[in-house]
Amino acid sequence: MTHQAHNPLIDVKDLADIIGQPGVKVVDASWYLPSDQRYPIAEYEVAHIPGAKFFDIEAISDTSSAFPHMLPSEAVFAQAMVDMGINNEDLVVVYDGSGVFSAPRLWWTLRVFGHNNVKILNGGLPAWRANGGQVASLHNDTHPTLSGRFTCRFRPELVMNAEAVFLSLDAQQLQIVDARTAARFNGEQEEPRPGVRSGHIPGSINLPFKMLLDENGAMKPAADLQACFYKAGIDLTKPIVTSCGSGITASVLALALYVMGYHDIPVYDGSWAEWGSCEKYPVAKKA
């Protein structure tokens, strides 16, 4: 893994200083679990950072896949960026309504398609509002949407598929780090999606993503993140792939690793929704 210093996070003050400037585009990438009973598009329409566009993680995906919100094609993603007025040279700032939860999924997706000039608002919309940031509704946001110019440059090294993970098991080539709760990882709790087995990928390591966040839902400093990874038994000198329930919080792990300086960490896109659905792939549970 490459190790370089670069901060993919931006705080509220720094965003407030640059918001509205040419070449700065803000995107709301909120997404919630069905059990949360929260509706991201409806929430965006009521209150969002002024000028922010909404990225629909479910709709802008491979809708032909049996698995949820898998990566879209290059054509679909590029058109979504154009429709939001995003250009290849823009700084894209992504946030969500939880703090740091679903925004990393779009951060990772942008990087998969070759757009590296992207940051996440640490603490998301809650931090923005708590620090006096103004919000707009769909009815009073006066920021126009201009057509963007966006070309994808796919980076396959940032994406892992099920077969590659499966083939790595015998060779023990990868550390598979799973962001789900301990109860789901251990197979003590049923999976929320019908037909998906309980448990985890054999040999994988559990690091629940919430351990990487502070009490306000913002990402912890790099030194604290490193302590979390070490405590979980993860060797940062060896290859890592991140996983979770469906590729959302796996991206939180990838973001944390990026904060720590590890920039080329792949996400297993299908994650447990795919692995747990396919009888071909072995499942482990806590003994």
ABEGO torsion letter per residue (X at the ends): XBBBBBBABBBAAAAAAABGBBGBBBBBABBBBAAAGBBAAAAAAABBBBGBBBBBAAABBBAABABBGBBBBAAAAAAAAAAAGBBAABBBBBBBAAGBAAAAAAAAAAAAAGBABBBBBBGEAAAAAAAGBBBBBAAABABBBBBBBBBBBBBAAABBBAAAAAAAAAAGABBBBBABBAAAAAGABBBABBGBBBEBBBGBBBBBAAAABBAAGBBBBAAAAAAAAAAAGBBAABBBBBBBAAGAAAAAAAAAAAAAGBAABBBBAAEAAAAAABAABBBBBBX
